[in-house]
Amino acid sequence: MFQGSPKNRIGSKALLLVAGCVLMARCDKLGLSDRSPTSPSGPPAPGTTIGYTGVGASDVIGYGSSKPCIIWEECNGTGYVWVAAQQLRSAGFTVSVRSLGIATATISRAFQDLANQNGRDAAGNLIEQEMPFIPKNATS
């Protein structure tokens, strides 16, 4: 990549380093430095509407609980998604719940393929089968 005398190679490397630093320093001008808050925003006010979308595997549908919810809309189940929604409602929030859980789901296609190659029969993955279906107005 860098040809010529050692002095020219050092100068080229220094130029790349300076260019990289300038680009990184300019990111704040593009609004990229404000991607995460410096402190938590705090809880929403009671009465606020919360759009809660559960993403995951069998834990999301409540598999193993006393009342799992296999459907993808409202359910009075005892899995953590539904218990959390019930607790939020009892605290005065309006909660809309969607459960995107797929039993045996993995995080990505690579893990799904690995599981299937080893006889684990993964039915899907979060990135391809769940994330695209999170509503744009979901708040949690």
Secondary structure, 3 states (H helix, E strand, C coil): CCCCCHHHHHHHHHHHHHHHHHHHHHHHHHCCCCCCCCCCCCCCCCCCEEEEEECCCHHHHCCCCCCCCCCCCCCCCCCHHHHHHHHHHHCCCEEEEEECCCCCCECCHHHHHHHHHCCCCCCCEHHHHCHHHCCCCCCC
